[in-house]
Amino acid sequence: MGGSASLMQHTKRQGFLVPLIGLLVVFAWASLWLLESSRYGRFLHHGQWTELGLADGMCLAPRPGGMLPSALLYVGGWILMTSAMMLPTTLPLLETFRRLTQRRLDQPLLVTLVISGYLAAWGLFGIAAHGVDWMVHQTVQRSVWLGLNGWVFGAVVFFGAGLFQFSSLKYRCLDKCRVPLSFVMRHWNGRGARRHALLLGLDHGVYCVGCCWALMLLMFVVGAGSVGWMLLLGAAMAAEKNLPFGRHLAAPLGGVLIAGSAGIVVRNLWFGPV
C-alpha cells in the first residue's frame, strides 16, 4: 500500500512540468493579447522603427503619474513577452532538470526556482534594452532629421542582428543552449539545492540572452506589441535551440535579416514615405 502511494506521488511529480510551462505560456500570451487590446497597450509598443516619423511613437514619453510607473509597466510587458516567447525554448533543459531531481520532494519548488532565475536574466536584459531605447528616443526628440528618418535605426538594428547571427559568440552561446544535459550536470550537484537551482536558471538565461539578444531587439524595431512578430521570432529562436538542424539555421536567418535591412533602406530612400 505504501509502495503504491509512493508510486502515485512520483507519477504526479513526473507529470507536472509540461502542464506548468503550458499554463505559464498560455497565461503570458493571453495577458499580452488583453494588454494589447486595452488602453494600456501602448506599454507594449515602441514605435515602428522601420517607418518614417519615429517621433510619433515615443515609447517612454512622460506619462501621468511619473516615469517609474510607466517603466514598471514596460518591464512587466517585457517579462510577459519573454515568458511567452522564450519559456517554450527552454523546455529541454527543464525536462532534464526534472529527471535529475525526480526523487526529491521539493522538486516543484526547484523547477520553479530554475524558471525564476531564467526569467530574471531576461528581465535584467529587458531593463537594459528599455534604457537604451529611452536614450535613443531622447536623442530623436532633439533632432528633427532623426525624428523624420527613424527608419535608419530600424535598418541598423536589422543589419546588426543579421551580422550577429554569423558571430562566434552566437554559436558559442547557442551550443550551450543545445546540450541541456551537460549544462545541468555541470551546474547541479544537489547541495545547496535552492540556491543552485536559481543559479542554474540564471546561468542558462545568461547564455540564452547571449544567443538571442539581437533577435529580441527586433521587437523594438517592428513594434513590441505585435503578437504576430512575437510568434515568428519565438518560433525562430525555438527552432535554433531545439531542432536537430537548428544550429544550421543561424546563418540563413542572418542573411534574411541583412536583406531585410537593405529592403528598409531601399524602400525609404527610393519610394519615400509609405
C-alpha positions as CSV (number, residue, x, y, z in Angstrom):
1,M,0.0,0.0,0.0
2,G,2.8,2.4,0.9
3,G,4.7,1.5,-2.2
4,S,1.6,2.2,-4.3
5,A,1.1,5.6,-2.7
6,S,4.8,6.4,-3.3
7,L,4.5,5.5,-7.0
8,M,1.4,7.7,-7.4
9,Q,3.2,10.6,-5.8
10,H,6.2,10.1,-8.1
11,T,3.9,9.9,-11.1
12,K,2.2,13.2,-10.2
13,R,5.5,14.9,-9.7
14,Q,6.7,13.5,-13.1
15,G,3.8,14.9,-15.0
16,F,3.6,18.4,-13.6
17,L,6.3,20.1,-15.7
18,V,4.6,20.3,-19.1
19,P,1.3,21.5,-17.7
20,L,3.1,24.1,-15.6
21,I,5.0,25.5,-18.5
22,G,1.9,25.3,-20.7
23,L,-0.1,27.3,-18.2
24,L,2.6,29.9,-17.8
25,V,2.9,30.3,-21.6
26,V,-0.9,30.4,-22.2
27,F,-1.2,32.9,-19.4
28,A,1.6,35.1,-20.9
29,W,0.1,35.0,-24.4
30,A,-3.5,35.7,-23.1
31,S,-2.2,38.6,-20.9
32,L,-0.3,40.1,-23.9
33,W,-3.4,39.9,-26.1
34,L,-5.6,41.5,-23.4
35,L,-3.0,44.2,-22.7
36,E,-2.5,45.0,-26.4
37,S,-6.2,45.4,-26.9
38,S,-6.6,47.6,-23.7
39,R,-5.9,51.3,-23.1
40,Y,-2.5,50.1,-21.7
41,G,-1.5,48.6,-25.0
42,R,1.0,51.5,-25.5
43,F,3.2,49.9,-22.9
44,L,4.0,47.1,-25.3
45,H,4.8,49.3,-28.2
46,H,8.0,51.1,-29.1
47,G,7.1,52.6,-32.5
48,Q,7.7,51.3,-36.0
49,W,11.4,51.9,-36.4
50,T,11.2,50.8,-40.0
51,E,9.0,53.7,-40.9
52,L,9.3,57.4,-41.2
53,G,8.2,59.7,-38.4
54,L,9.6,57.8,-35.4
55,A,8.8,60.7,-33.2
56,D,5.1,60.0,-33.4
57,G,5.5,56.7,-31.4
58,M,7.6,57.7,-28.5
59,C,8.0,54.8,-26.2
60,L,9.0,56.3,-22.9
61,A,7.4,59.8,-23.2
62,P,6.4,61.2,-19.9
63,R,3.0,59.8,-18.7
64,P,0.7,61.0,-15.9
65,G,2.0,59.6,-12.6
66,G,5.6,59.9,-13.4
67,M,8.3,57.8,-15.1
68,L,8.6,55.0,-12.6
69,P,5.1,53.5,-13.0
70,S,5.5,53.7,-16.8
71,A,8.9,52.0,-16.6
72,L,7.5,49.2,-14.4
73,L,4.6,48.6,-16.8
74,Y,7.1,48.4,-19.8
75,V,9.3,45.9,-17.9
76,G,6.2,43.9,-16.9
77,G,5.2,43.7,-20.5
78,W,8.7,42.6,-21.4
79,I,8.6,39.8,-18.8
80,L,5.3,38.7,-20.3
81,M,6.8,38.7,-23.8
82,T,9.8,36.7,-22.5
83,S,7.6,34.2,-20.9
84,A,5.5,33.7,-24.0
85,M,8.4,33.6,-26.4
86,M,11.3,32.1,-24.5
87,L,10.0,29.6,-22.0
88,P,9.0,27.1,-24.7
89,T,12.6,27.2,-26.0
90,T,13.9,26.1,-22.6
91,L,11.7,23.0,-22.1
92,P,14.5,20.5,-22.9
93,L,16.6,21.9,-20.1
94,L,13.7,22.0,-17.6
95,E,12.8,18.4,-18.5
96,T,16.4,17.3,-18.0
97,F,16.5,19.0,-14.6
98,R,13.1,17.4,-13.7
99,R,14.5,14.0,-14.5
100,L,17.6,14.5,-12.3
101,T,15.6,15.8,-9.4
102,Q,12.6,13.4,-9.7
103,R,13.2,11.7,-6.3
104,R,13.2,15.0,-4.4
105,L,10.1,16.0,-2.5
106,D,10.9,19.7,-3.2
107,Q,11.2,19.2,-7.0
108,P,8.3,21.6,-7.9
109,L,10.0,24.3,-5.9
110,L,13.4,23.7,-7.5
111,V,11.9,23.8,-11.0
112,T,10.1,27.0,-10.1
113,L,13.4,28.5,-9.0
114,V,15.1,27.5,-12.3
115,I,12.3,29.2,-14.2
116,S,12.6,32.3,-11.9
117,G,16.4,32.5,-12.5
118,Y,15.9,32.2,-16.2
119,L,13.3,34.9,-16.4
120,A,15.5,37.1,-14.1
121,A,18.2,37.1,-16.7
122,W,15.8,38.2,-19.4
123,G,14.3,40.7,-17.1
124,L,17.7,42.3,-16.5
125,F,18.3,42.4,-20.2
126,G,14.9,43.9,-20.7
127,I,15.7,46.7,-18.3
128,A,19.0,47.5,-20.1
129,A,17.2,47.3,-23.5
130,H,14.5,49.7,-22.4
131,G,17.1,52.1,-21.0
132,V,18.9,52.2,-24.3
133,D,15.6,52.6,-26.1
134,W,14.7,55.5,-23.9
135,M,18.1,57.2,-24.6
136,V,17.6,56.7,-28.3
137,H,14.1,58.3,-28.1
138,Q,15.5,61.2,-26.2
139,T,18.1,61.7,-28.9
140,V,15.4,61.6,-31.5
141,Q,13.4,64.2,-29.7
142,R,16.3,66.6,-30.1
143,S,16.8,66.0,-33.8
144,V,14.3,66.9,-36.5
145,W,16.1,64.8,-39.1
146,L,16.2,61.7,-36.9
147,G,12.5,62.2,-36.0
148,L,11.7,62.1,-39.7
149,N,14.1,59.3,-40.5
150,G,13.6,56.8,-37.7
151,W,13.9,54.0,-40.2
152,V,17.6,54.4,-40.1
153,F,17.6,52.9,-36.6
154,G,15.5,50.0,-37.9
155,A,17.9,49.3,-40.7
156,V,20.9,49.4,-38.3
157,V,19.3,47.0,-35.9
158,F,18.2,44.6,-38.6
159,F,21.8,44.7,-40.1
160,G,23.4,44.3,-36.7
161,A,21.1,41.4,-35.8
162,G,22.0,39.8,-39.1
163,L,25.7,40.1,-38.6
164,F,25.4,38.7,-35.1
165,Q,24.0,35.5,-36.5
166,F,27.4,34.8,-38.0
167,S,29.4,35.6,-34.9
168,S,31.4,33.2,-32.8
169,L,29.6,34.4,-29.6
170,K,26.3,33.5,-31.2
171,Y,27.4,29.9,-31.9
172,R,29.2,29.5,-28.5
173,C,26.0,30.5,-26.6
174,L,23.8,28.5,-29.0
175,D,25.8,25.4,-28.4
176,K,25.4,25.8,-24.7
177,C,21.7,26.0,-25.1
178,R,21.5,23.0,-27.3
179,V,23.1,20.5,-24.8
180,P,20.9,20.7,-21.7
181,L,22.2,17.5,-20.1
182,S,25.8,18.6,-20.0
183,F,24.8,22.1,-18.9
184,V,22.7,20.8,-16.0
185,M,25.3,18.2,-14.9
186,R,28.0,21.0,-14.9
187,H,25.9,23.3,-12.7
188,W,24.0,20.9,-10.4
189,N,25.4,18.8,-7.6
190,G,22.4,18.6,-5.3
191,R,24.0,20.5,-2.5
192,G,22.6,23.9,-1.6
193,A,19.7,22.9,-3.8
194,R,17.6,26.0,-3.8
195,R,20.4,28.4,-4.4
196,H,21.9,26.2,-7.1
197,A,18.6,25.8,-8.8
198,L,18.2,29.6,-9.0
199,L,21.7,30.0,-10.2
200,L,21.3,27.2,-12.8
201,G,18.3,29.1,-14.3
202,L,20.1,32.4,-14.1
203,D,23.2,31.0,-15.9
204,H,21.1,29.3,-18.6
205,G,19.2,32.6,-19.0
206,V,22.5,34.4,-19.5
207,Y,23.6,32.0,-22.3
208,C,20.1,32.3,-23.8
209,V,20.3,36.1,-23.8
210,G,23.8,35.8,-25.3
211,C,22.3,33.6,-28.1
212,C,19.1,35.5,-28.8
213,W,19.5,39.1,-27.6
214,A,19.9,40.5,-31.1
215,L,16.7,38.8,-32.3
216,M,14.8,40.1,-29.3
217,L,16.0,43.6,-30.1
218,L,14.0,43.3,-33.3
219,M,10.9,43.7,-31.1
220,F,11.9,47.3,-30.6
221,V,12.1,47.7,-34.4
222,V,8.9,46.2,-35.6
223,G,6.7,47.3,-32.6
224,A,6.9,45.2,-29.4
225,G,3.1,44.8,-29.2
226,S,2.9,42.8,-32.4
227,V,1.7,39.3,-31.4
228,G,2.4,38.1,-35.0
229,W,6.1,39.2,-34.8
230,M,6.4,37.6,-31.3
231,L,5.2,34.3,-32.7
232,L,7.5,34.4,-35.6
233,L,10.6,35.4,-33.7
234,G,9.8,32.9,-30.9
235,A,9.4,30.1,-33.4
236,A,12.8,31.0,-35.0
237,M,14.6,31.0,-31.6
238,A,12.9,27.7,-30.6
239,A,14.0,26.1,-33.9
240,E,17.6,27.3,-33.5
241,K,17.8,25.9,-29.9
242,N,15.9,22.7,-30.1
243,L,15.6,21.3,-33.6
244,P,18.4,18.8,-34.7
245,F,19.4,21.0,-37.6
246,G,18.7,24.2,-35.6
247,R,22.4,25.3,-35.4
248,H,22.4,25.5,-39.2
249,L,19.5,27.9,-39.2
250,A,21.5,30.8,-37.7
251,A,23.4,31.8,-40.9
252,P,20.4,31.7,-43.3
253,L,18.4,33.7,-40.8
254,G,21.3,36.2,-40.6
255,G,21.2,36.5,-44.4
256,V,17.4,37.2,-44.3
257,L,17.9,39.9,-41.6
258,I,20.7,41.6,-43.6
259,A,18.4,41.5,-46.7
260,G,15.7,43.0,-44.6
261,S,18.0,45.9,-43.6
262,A,18.7,46.5,-47.3
263,G,15.0,46.4,-48.0
264,I,14.3,49.0,-45.3
265,V,16.9,51.4,-46.8
266,V,15.7,50.9,-50.4
267,R,12.0,51.3,-49.5
268,N,12.6,54.6,-47.6
269,L,15.2,56.2,-49.9
270,W,13.7,55.1,-53.2
271,F,9.9,55.2,-52.5
272,G,9.8,57.7,-49.7
273,P,7.1,57.8,-47.0
274,V,4.6,54.9,-47.0
